Amino acid sequence: MKKSRGRTGRKRRRKHLKSFMDGVNCSHKLEYIKLKKWLKERGFEDSNLRPAEFWETGRGLMTTKALQAGDLIISLPEKCLLTTGTVLRSCLGGHIEKWKPPVSPLLALCTFLIAEKHAGEKSPWKPYLDVLPKAYTCPACLEPDVINLLPKPLKKKAQEQKMMIQELFKSSKAFFSSLQPLFAENTGTIFNFSALQWAWCTINTRTIYMKHPHRECFSLEPDVYALAPYLDLLNHSPKVQVKAGFNEQTRSYEIWTNSQCKKYQEVLICYGPHDNQRLLLEYGFVAMDNPHSSVYVSPDTLLKYFSPLDKQRKAKVSILKDHDFLDRATFGIQLGSAANNSVFFNHLGSSACWRRILLGDVTSARNEQQALGTAAKICQFLIEETQHVLLQISQLKKDKENLKTHLALVEMLRSEDLKILQKSAEILCNLNLAT
């Protein structure tokens, strides 16, 4: 009898572990029950998708039936979408229409999110606001200590992102003050920097692309945003293909799958063929084994390996700048054949030869061998730099408990970079031997 119970216990444990790997259904949680009820009132038909927690991706949606290529994943009615139209129909509309110079569609949406969050129970959008993340992991939200650990090209973009939100906040203060008649509290405490940062990250990480006609009350920036409750729980995978867009006939935003998905597995969509640096910058996450990923070589690292004795150094740098190669030099898994790596293969030839090569001409064996050698040196330098940063992260994780989540994210990015660089070094070595 005991033996039998032991086997049953093991089987139950295995079943529990398997269900967690597939995804733990969360549709019984109160916030999701309220969200589904709220969506149903706006015409959303209950689909085969259920909110769940997944081991690798965290919160997402699982399917209760197997999906085949060509199946409709989700159809979200227009009434469920949050757009600038929603904002103009709210009490903010009149103030936005009067304000000069016109606000951007992005600022209008940010203002709406902050106002609705502040309204709490009184907000008709509360069921959606309750399931939005309380904090984000975009570089704009990272501490300076963590930003310093990012690869140079991404660090620069992260600092620019942070500065852009600060500038938006600074330039919007007068507009926020104009909304005072709508609020009992001081608008300065409601529309503070952290509230704007949260709203900006919500829009930047979660909106779907949906083009709207230009309205005079908005600035000339493209009005292409729509927040899509429930649909925005779908996570990204670079390995799947989907077709998405607003269907004018059904007046719904629809996503169709081009891939298969087994019953009770996570339904994944593709946000685009983005590398890990772009994913972290725009969405605040990193994809493991991302086929689109590459390691960027910063211009100063690239130039460091140009011989100062080379009489044509200036001409070569000029050619690189003219063809926008200084910011596009990368190491990728397909290093040997990737077009944007041609800069490495030819940087020791004559400038006239370089101009032909950058435009697609064939190089000489001697030039190629010299370029391979330099590419190998740059690759080795980046491997050592990445390993050094990974050691720093390991130490900081012990010392700074409050930064653990953000440090783990940068650690994942750097670990994925290291895999690419080590593979690139191996490819370069084989190419060098072959040459």
PEDACOR-V466478 format. One record per residue. N is the residue number from 0. RES is the residue in three letters. PHI is phi as a letter, one per 20 degrees, with the letter a starting at -180 (999 if undefined). Layout:
n->(N N)
res->(RES RES)
phi->(PHI PHI)
This chain:
n->(0 1 2 3 4 5 6 7 8 9 10 11 12 13 14 15 16 17 18 19 20 21 22 23 24 25 26 27 28 29 30 31 32 33 34 35 36 37 38 39 40 41 42 43 44 45 46 47 48 49 50 51 52 53 54 55 56 57 58 59 60 61 62 63 64 65 66 67 68 69 70 71 72 73 74 75 76 77 78 79 80 81 82 83 84 85 86 87 88 89 90 91 92 93 94 95 96 97 98 99 100 101 102 103 104 105 106 107 108 109 110 111 112 113 114 115 116 117 118 119 120 121 122 123 124 125 126 127 128 129 130 131 132 133 134 135 136 137 138 139 140 141 142 143 144 145 146 147 148 149 150 151 152 153 154 155 156 157 158 159 160 161 162 163 164 165 166 167 168 169 170 171 172 173 174 175 176 177 178 179 180 181 182 183 184 185 186 187 188 189 190 191 192 193 194 195 196 197 198 199 200 201 202 203 204 205 206 207 208 209 210 211 212 213 214 215 216 217 218 219 220 221 222 223 224 225 226 227 228 229 230 231 232 233 234 235 236 237 238 239 240 241 242 243 244 245 246 247 248 249 250 251 252 253 254 255 256 257 258 259 260 261 262 263 264 265 266 267 268 269 270 271 272 273 274 275 276 277 278 279 280 281 282 283 284 285 286 287 288 289 290 291 292 293 294 295 296 297 298 299 300 301 302 303 304 305 306 307 308 309 310 311 312 313 314 315 316 317 318 319 320 321 322 323 324 325 326 327 328 329 330 331 332 333 334 335 336 337 338 339 340 341 342 343 344 345 346 347 348 349 350 351 352 353 354 355 356 357 358 359 360 361 362 363 364 365 366 367 368 369 370 371 372 373 374 375 376 377 378 379 380 381 382 383 384 385 386 387 388 389 390 391 392 393 394 395 396 397 398 399 400 401 402 403 404 405 406 407 408 409 410 411 412 413 414 415 416 417 418 419 420 421 422 423 424 425 426 427 428 429 430 431 432 433 434)
res->(MET LYS LYS SER ARG GLY ARG THR GLY ARG LYS ARG ARG ARG LYS HIS LEU LYS SER PHE MET ASP GLY VAL ASN CYS SER HIS LYS LEU GLU TYR ILE LYS LEU LYS LYS TRP LEU LYS GLU ARG GLY PHE GLU ASP SER ASN LEU ARG PRO ALA GLU PHE TRP GLU THR GLY ARG GLY LEU MET THR THR LYS ALA LEU GLN ALA GLY ASP LEU ILE ILE SER LEU PRO GLU LYS CYS LEU LEU THR THR GLY THR VAL LEU ARG SER CYS LEU GLY GLY HIS ILE GLU LYS TRP LYS PRO PRO VAL SER PRO LEU LEU ALA LEU CYS THR PHE LEU ILE ALA GLU LYS HIS ALA GLY GLU LYS SER PRO TRP LYS PRO TYR LEU ASP VAL LEU PRO LYS ALA TYR THR CYS PRO ALA CYS LEU GLU PRO ASP VAL ILE ASN LEU LEU PRO LYS PRO LEU LYS LYS LYS ALA GLN GLU GLN LYS MET MET ILE GLN GLU LEU PHE LYS SER SER LYS ALA PHE PHE SER SER LEU GLN PRO LEU PHE ALA GLU ASN THR GLY THR ILE PHE ASN PHE SER ALA LEU GLN TRP ALA TRP CYS THR ILE ASN THR ARG THR ILE TYR MET LYS HIS PRO HIS ARG GLU CYS PHE SER LEU GLU PRO ASP VAL TYR ALA LEU ALA PRO TYR LEU ASP LEU LEU ASN HIS SER PRO LYS VAL GLN VAL LYS ALA GLY PHE ASN GLU GLN THR ARG SER TYR GLU ILE TRP THR ASN SER GLN CYS LYS LYS TYR GLN GLU VAL LEU ILE CYS TYR GLY PRO HIS ASP ASN GLN ARG LEU LEU LEU GLU TYR GLY PHE VAL ALA MET ASP ASN PRO HIS SER SER VAL TYR VAL SER PRO ASP THR LEU LEU LYS TYR PHE SER PRO LEU ASP LYS GLN ARG LYS ALA LYS VAL SER ILE LEU LYS ASP HIS ASP PHE LEU ASP ARG ALA THR PHE GLY ILE GLN LEU GLY SER ALA ALA ASN ASN SER VAL PHE PHE ASN HIS LEU GLY SER SER ALA CYS TRP ARG ARG ILE LEU LEU GLY ASP VAL THR SER ALA ARG ASN GLU GLN GLN ALA LEU GLY THR ALA ALA LYS ILE CYS GLN PHE LEU ILE GLU GLU THR GLN HIS VAL LEU LEU GLN ILE SER GLN LEU LYS LYS ASP LYS GLU ASN LEU LYS THR HIS LEU ALA LEU VAL GLU MET LEU ARG SER GLU ASP LEU LYS ILE LEU GLN LYS SER ALA GLU ILE LEU CYS ASN LEU ASN LEU ALA THR)
phi->(999 g g f f f f f f f f f f f f f f f f f f f q e g d f e f g f f f f f f f f f f f e n f f f e e e c f b d d g e d m f a c d d e b f d d g n f f e b c d g g f e e d c f f g f f e e f f g g f f f e f c f g f e g f f g f g f f g f f f f f f m g f f f e g g f g f e f g f b c d f g f e e f g f e g f e f g g g f g f f f f f f g f f f f f f f f f d g f f g f f e g g e c f e f f f e f e e f f f f f f f f f g f f e c f e e b f d f f d g f d f f f g e c d b e c g m g f e f e e b f e d c c d c r e e f f e l c e c c d e d c e b f g m e f e d c d f p f e f f f f f f f e c n b c d f l f f e e b d f d f g f f f f f e e f f e f f d g f f f f f f g f g d l e f e d f c d c f e g f d f f f e f f f f c f d e f f f f g g f f f e o f e d e f f f f f f f f f f g f f f f f g f f f f f f f f f f g f g f f f f e c g f d g f f f f f f f f f f f f f f g f f f f f f f f f f f f f f f f)
